[in-house]
Amino acid sequence: MKVLVVDDDAINRLILQKLFEKENNTVRTAQNGCEAMQLLNDESDFNIVITDIMMPEMDGIQLLAEIKLNDKINRIPIIGFTAGDIDYFRQISTIAFDRLLPKPMDFYELYDIAHGFVNKSLN
């Protein structure tokens, strides 16, 4: 599985990268939504995007909208996570994440959720 991890926190990026790579997945990382969109435009073969919501330059809500409005990549499942108020982010987003999780999160649970979405989309 090819995973795009988007988070402005370097520690979270590293933990998620190592977790997915441990299971022989390909992982690319981005510090914000702008970097993520550049990667998605260059490499459209991602199986899942895992993104923080609160980031500089382009946040996770904007990234979600950009992906879902792009016909080349709009079928990629997107898991969002935040330390903020999940209900608030659900209300302000006109497009829903495939899953939205609170921080702090169980990284292994996140892995299982991501793996489930990818298996579902491949079948």
N, C-alpha and C positions, 0 to 999 in steps of 0.2 A: 504494500500500500504506500502511496506517496502522500505525505502530509505537509501542509503549510501551517506553521505555528507563528502567530502574530501577537506580539506583546512588547510593550516598551520596557518591561522589567527583564533584565538580562538573566537573572537567576531563574525565573519562570521559564524563559525560552530554553535555557540549558537543561533544566530538569525534564521538560517535555521532550526535547530533542533526544536526550539520552534514553528516556523511557521508551520512545518509539523505535529508536535505533537498536535497542537491546533485542527487539523482536524482529530485526532485519528489515525494518521499514525505511524508506527513503524520506528524509526530513529536510525541508528548507525552512528558514526562519526569516522573519521581517520584524522591524522595530515599530512599524506603524502601518496604517492602511495604504498609504502611498507606495511604500516599498512592496507591500503585499500585491497590490494591483500590478505593479511592474513585473513581479515574478509570475503572476497569473497570466499576464499578456505574453510573456516570453515562453512560459511552460504551461500549457493548458491541460496537462495530463494529471493534475492533482486529483486524489480521491476524496480528500476532506480538508476543510479549513477549520482551524481552531484559533479563535481570536479573543483577546481581551476587548472590552468595550471602551474603557476610558484610556485613550492614547492621544498623544499630540499629532498635529498635522491632519490626519484622517482617523477618526475613531472607528470603533467596531460597528456602530450603527450605519455610518456612511459607507464603510467597506461592504457590509451586508447588502445595502442598496445597489452599490456599484456592481457587485457580483450578480445579483438576481436580475438586474436589468441588461446584462451582457449575455447575448444568445450563445456565445462560445463556451461560457463557464457557469451558466445559471443552474445547472443540475448538480453542482458540487454541494454536498451537505456542509452546513456551517454550524459549528458549536461555538457559542459565545460564553464568556465568563466575566464576572465582575465582582468587585468588593462593594459596589453600590447597591442601590435598591432595585432588585430584579423587576418588581411590579412596575416601577417607574419606567424602566427601559422597555418593557413590553408595551406600555401605553404610548410612548412617544414614537415607537417604530411602526411604520405602516406595513413593513414586511417582517415576518416572523423568522427568528432563528430556528433551525431544526431542533436545537436544544439550547437552553440557557441555564447556566450553572452559577452558583454563588462561590465567591472566594471566602475563606480558604477552601480549597477543594481537595478531594482525594484524587491524586494523580492516576492511581490505578483504576479507579472508577471511571475517570475521564477516558482512559485508554480503552476500557471495555465498551463504553458508549460509542466512541469513535469507530472501533472495530465493528460493532453491530451495524452502524450506519453504512459503512463501506460494504460489508457483506450483503446487506439488504439491497444496496444500489447495484451491486454486481450481479445479483440473481434476477 
